[in-house]
């Protein structure tokens, strides 16, 4: 796939995974680089109706009919990040406001 995730949304985790990808002492988890690629290759947002689509095969995030639901989830996520003083708040806010 294409890298659709904004680099800022990869967070510190992908940098840490790549940094440790080839360390011998981390051989018990050999997929660091693969996991970092997975994170960066994901679509920017996912929204599923798990009752109708329990396998999460139909991403509704870009479906115009679900934009109100998506905006509600974004608002709730922003509130959670604010309340928890999460270090990714600025990145998430820039992402949601950049749409």
KAWO-V630161 format. One line per field, one symbol per residue. burial: + if it has 16 or more other C-alpha atoms within 10 Angstrom, else -. A space follows every 50 residues. Layout:
burial=???
This chain:
burial=----+---++---+--++-++---------+++-+++-++++----++-- ---------++--------+---+---+--+------++-++-------
